């Protein structure tokens, strides 16, 4: 059973790519000419596909240590390009998404001093480049 990976960081495959089908590489726009004819422009996006990996309260938990490693990578290389390998073998060049919080997580319980193995419900927001 393979995990997802971001560079050398293994991400549990239980984090599901939640917006996999919410994107299309084709961009179209429609305008009308002065004669009323439809003018349709079509282009193909070269990058910018979101890859949002999400856990649920009951599935896809990630360890605190892995979450810390992802956070450290995002802070150390905010504009860095990383190889993301999906658990099914597909590969993408990605950056952390340009949002305020590309990584979020909350513990599944409230330990006072959580160990590195403590499970978290997390979301990791990436974007293809």
Order of alpha helices (4+ residues) and beta strands (2+ residues): beta-beta-beta-beta-beta-beta-beta-alpha-beta-beta-beta-beta
